[in-house]
Amino acid sequence: MRKKIVAGNWKMNKNLVDTKSLLEELKSKIGDDTTAEIIVAPTFVNLSTASESLQTSKIKVAAQNMHQEDSGAYTGEISADMLKNIDVDTVILGHSERRAYFGETDELLSKKVNAALKHEMSIIFCFGEELQDRRNDNHFTVVENQLKNGLFHVDTSSWKNIVLAYEPVWAIGTGETASPEQAQEMHAFIRKTIAGAFGQDVADNVTILYGGSVKPNNAKEIFSKEDVDGGLIGGASLDSESFSAIAAAI
Ligand code: PGA
């Protein structure tokens, strides 16, 4: 079912002490009366603490990444089973920083998608074009290919566990946002692409988030667009004041 979601990707920020205090602040500021689904994604080492701290809260916890294998000799990696074992059943896959700095390809991501689905996890699947792609008027093709190569092998029934996050790379952490019109244009294209491959019902029900410099002062306008169902927030999710303001904007 199509939902309203505001998710905070903390990236490599917040040690244990800071994680605990941010979670306490969020619990008191966001409360349980929010109609949207609120998700936070702290770093791996603090996931367990976060999932315990949020046990009785409506705020959910997600991991920022995971490995495609269940276990084995993969030094430094984390599996779906390990996440589920600490009550984390949502994972962000394909973030542009994972793609750019850690060499994650569409092919690898398709395996991670399979692993997450196999373990009945929910996925926030990220994709988006670079500045050059947009300048070359190639952004729709790039996005379509990222979706096709990373995701389109799944069964129709798997879409209930998939949330999409369109994040133009040129807008991530740069202070530059896609205009609400640019976001809407791309989100409508994404929905149409999904409809073409999986049918209108799947397309109507998939939640599509926008990410890239969403702040309290622009969230409302972006979220008001028809095909924008919420946001994936980086920088502004590290502060309880701004993240709760964005959550309220939905
Ligand atoms: P930003 O990051 O809000 O800091 O631009 C968004 C993201 O990386 O998901």
Boltz pocket constraint, residues with backbone or C-beta under 6 A from the ligand:
constraints:
  - pocket:
      binder: B
      contacts: [[A, 9], [A, 167], [A, 171], [A, 172], [A, 173], [A, 174], [A, 175], [A, 211], [A, 212], [A, 213], [A, 214], [A, 232], [A, 233], [A, 234], [A, 235], [A, 236]]
      max_distance: 6.0
